Amino acid sequence: MARERTGLILASAGATVSRVDATGAEAAPAFDSDLAQESRLLALNPLVARPADRKRLLMLGGRLAPCLWAIDGATWGIHAPVAVR
């Protein structure tokens, strides 16, 4: 458990994103193994539900020391962009 925060903020083009403090008011676990945090996330303006018109399996990997992350075994600079629409 720690008060330090890290993560990503996803926002649409032109959205205003406020600065988030580096530490929270309360200590929290790094993640919930049951995805309880993620299951509470809701879109302000949800998309209309429809079946996926294409799917792609991505393998995520990496480590913290040194900080190195990969998608499908490729790190930044030798990666192949993942096209989405």
KOLTOR-729360 format. One record per residue (C-alpha): residue number from 0; x, y, z. Coordinates in pm, whole numbers. Example, Ala and Ser with C-alpha at 12.3 -4.5 7.8 and 13.67 -1.06 7.14 Angstrom:
<pt><romar>0</romar><X>1230</X><Y>-450</Y><Z>780</Z></pt>
<pt><romar>1</romar><X>1367</X><Y>-106</Y><Z>714</Z></pt>
This chain:
<pt><romar>0</romar><X>0</X><Y>0</Y><Z>0</Z></pt>
<pt><romar>1</romar><X>126</X><Y>346</Y><Z>-90</Z></pt>
<pt><romar>2</romar><X>7</X><Y>703</Y><Z>-135</Z></pt>
<pt><romar>3</romar><X>212</X><Y>760</Y><Z>-454</Z></pt>
<pt><romar>4</romar><X>16</X><Y>767</Y><Z>-779</Z></pt>
<pt><romar>5</romar><X>109</X><Y>673</Y><Z>-1131</Z></pt>
<pt><romar>6</romar><X>-86</X><Y>585</Y><Z>-1442</Z></pt>
<pt><romar>7</romar><X>-238</X><Y>707</Y><Z>-1763</Z></pt>
<pt><romar>8</romar><X>-513</X><Y>956</Y><Z>-1829</Z></pt>
<pt><romar>9</romar><X>-711</X><Y>885</Y><Z>-2143</Z></pt>
<pt><romar>10</romar><X>-879</X><Y>1190</Y><Z>-2294</Z></pt>
<pt><romar>11</romar><X>-1029</X><Y>1274</Y><Z>-2629</Z></pt>
<pt><romar>12</romar><X>-872</X><Y>1540</Y><Z>-2852</Z></pt>
<pt><romar>13</romar><X>-924</X><Y>1890</Y><Z>-2716</Z></pt>
<pt><romar>14</romar><X>-1027</X><Y>1772</Y><Z>-2368</Z></pt>
<pt><romar>15</romar><X>-908</X><Y>1968</Y><Z>-2067</Z></pt>
<pt><romar>16</romar><X>-702</X><Y>1753</Y><Z>-1831</Z></pt>
<pt><romar>17</romar><X>-630</X><Y>1891</Y><Z>-1484</Z></pt>
<pt><romar>18</romar><X>-307</X><Y>1812</Y><Z>-1303</Z></pt>
<pt><romar>19</romar><X>-335</X><Y>1516</Y><Z>-1066</Z></pt>
<pt><romar>20</romar><X>-140</X><Y>1525</Y><Z>-739</Z></pt>
<pt><romar>21</romar><X>151</X><Y>1278</Y><Z>-721</Z></pt>
<pt><romar>22</romar><X>24</X><Y>1149</Y><Z>-385</Z></pt>
<pt><romar>23</romar><X>-324</X><Y>1057</Y><Z>-272</Z></pt>
<pt><romar>24</romar><X>-491</X><Y>1132</Y><Z>59</Z></pt>
<pt><romar>25</romar><X>-500</X><Y>762</Y><Z>153</Z></pt>
<pt><romar>26</romar><X>-274</X><Y>465</Y><Z>91</Z></pt>
<pt><romar>27</romar><X>-407</X><Y>224</Y><Z>-170</Z></pt>
<pt><romar>28</romar><X>-294</X><Y>-105</Y><Z>-324</Z></pt>
<pt><romar>29</romar><X>-121</X><Y>-103</Y><Z>-663</Z></pt>
<pt><romar>30</romar><X>-422</X><Y>-278</Y><Z>-818</Z></pt>
<pt><romar>31</romar><X>-713</X><Y>-498</Y><Z>-726</Z></pt>
<pt><romar>32</romar><X>-664</X><Y>-859</Y><Z>-834</Z></pt>
<pt><romar>33</romar><X>-1041</X><Y>-886</Y><Z>-881</Z></pt>
<pt><romar>34</romar><X>-1046</X><Y>-572</Y><Z>-1105</Z></pt>
<pt><romar>35</romar><X>-1284</X><Y>-400</Y><Z>-861</Z></pt>
<pt><romar>36</romar><X>-1140</X><Y>-55</Y><Z>-941</Z></pt>
<pt><romar>37</romar><X>-1170</X><Y>-105</Y><Z>-1314</Z></pt>
<pt><romar>38</romar><X>-1528</X><Y>-234</Y><Z>-1291</Z></pt>
<pt><romar>39</romar><X>-1633</X><Y>99</Y><Z>-1135</Z></pt>
<pt><romar>40</romar><X>-1507</X><Y>307</Y><Z>-1429</Z></pt>
<pt><romar>41</romar><X>-1782</X><Y>461</Y><Z>-1641</Z></pt>
<pt><romar>42</romar><X>-1773</X><Y>680</Y><Z>-1951</Z></pt>
<pt><romar>43</romar><X>-1932</X><Y>1023</Y><Z>-1920</Z></pt>
<pt><romar>44</romar><X>-2074</X><Y>979</Y><Z>-2271</Z></pt>
<pt><romar>45</romar><X>-2078</X><Y>607</Y><Z>-2350</Z></pt>
<pt><romar>46</romar><X>-2065</X><Y>482</Y><Z>-2707</Z></pt>
<pt><romar>47</romar><X>-2358</X><Y>297</Y><Z>-2854</Z></pt>
<pt><romar>48</romar><X>-2309</X><Y>-76</Y><Z>-2795</Z></pt>
<pt><romar>49</romar><X>-2223</X><Y>-274</Y><Z>-3109</Z></pt>
<pt><romar>50</romar><X>-2025</X><Y>-586</Y><Z>-3190</Z></pt>
<pt><romar>51</romar><X>-1653</X><Y>-547</Y><Z>-3255</Z></pt>
<pt><romar>52</romar><X>-1573</X><Y>-535</Y><Z>-3627</Z></pt>
<pt><romar>53</romar><X>-1217</X><Y>-655</Y><Z>-3567</Z></pt>
<pt><romar>54</romar><X>-1013</X><Y>-793</Y><Z>-3278</Z></pt>
<pt><romar>55</romar><X>-641</X><Y>-811</Y><Z>-3209</Z></pt>
<pt><romar>56</romar><X>-452</X><Y>-995</Y><Z>-2935</Z></pt>
<pt><romar>57</romar><X>-160</X><Y>-792</Y><Z>-2795</Z></pt>
<pt><romar>58</romar><X>101</X><Y>-936</Y><Z>-2562</Z></pt>
<pt><romar>59</romar><X>214</X><Y>-683</Y><Z>-2300</Z></pt>
<pt><romar>60</romar><X>542</X><Y>-733</Y><Z>-2116</Z></pt>
<pt><romar>61</romar><X>805</X><Y>-547</Y><Z>-1926</Z></pt>
<pt><romar>62</romar><X>973</X><Y>-479</Y><Z>-1597</Z></pt>
<pt><romar>63</romar><X>1026</X><Y>-192</Y><Z>-1356</Z></pt>
<pt><romar>64</romar><X>1404</X><Y>-208</Y><Z>-1309</Z></pt>
<pt><romar>65</romar><X>1513</X><Y>-92</Y><Z>-1553</Z></pt>
<pt><romar>66</romar><X>1187</X><Y>59</Y><Z>-1671</Z></pt>
<pt><romar>67</romar><X>1124</X><Y>-131</Y><Z>-1994</Z></pt>
<pt><romar>68</romar><X>786</X><Y>-207</Y><Z>-2148</Z></pt>
<pt><romar>69</romar><X>695</X><Y>-389</Y><Z>-2467</Z></pt>
<pt><romar>70</romar><X>398</X><Y>-469</Y><Z>-2687</Z></pt>
<pt><romar>71</romar><X>425</X><Y>-796</Y><Z>-2880</Z></pt>
<pt><romar>72</romar><X>791</X><Y>-820</Y><Z>-2773</Z></pt>
<pt><romar>73</romar><X>890</X><Y>-485</Y><Z>-2925</Z></pt>
<pt><romar>74</romar><X>1003</X><Y>-185</Y><Z>-2719</Z></pt>
<pt><romar>75</romar><X>967</X><Y>181</Y><Z>-2816</Z></pt>
<pt><romar>76</romar><X>1168</X><Y>264</Y><Z>-3125</Z></pt>
<pt><romar>77</romar><X>1141</X><Y>-82</Y><Z>-3278</Z></pt>
<pt><romar>78</romar><X>769</X><Y>-118</Y><Z>-3222</Z></pt>
<pt><romar>79</romar><X>493</X><Y>-149</Y><Z>-3480</Z></pt>
<pt><romar>80</romar><X>213</X><Y>103</Y><Z>-3417</Z></pt>
<pt><romar>81</romar><X>-121</X><Y>-46</Y><Z>-3318</Z></pt>
<pt><romar>82</romar><X>-384</X><Y>103</Y><Z>-3548</Z></pt>
<pt><romar>83</romar><X>-721</X><Y>172</Y><Z>-3386</Z></pt>
<pt><romar>84</romar><X>-1026</X><Y>366</Y><Z>-3493</Z></pt>
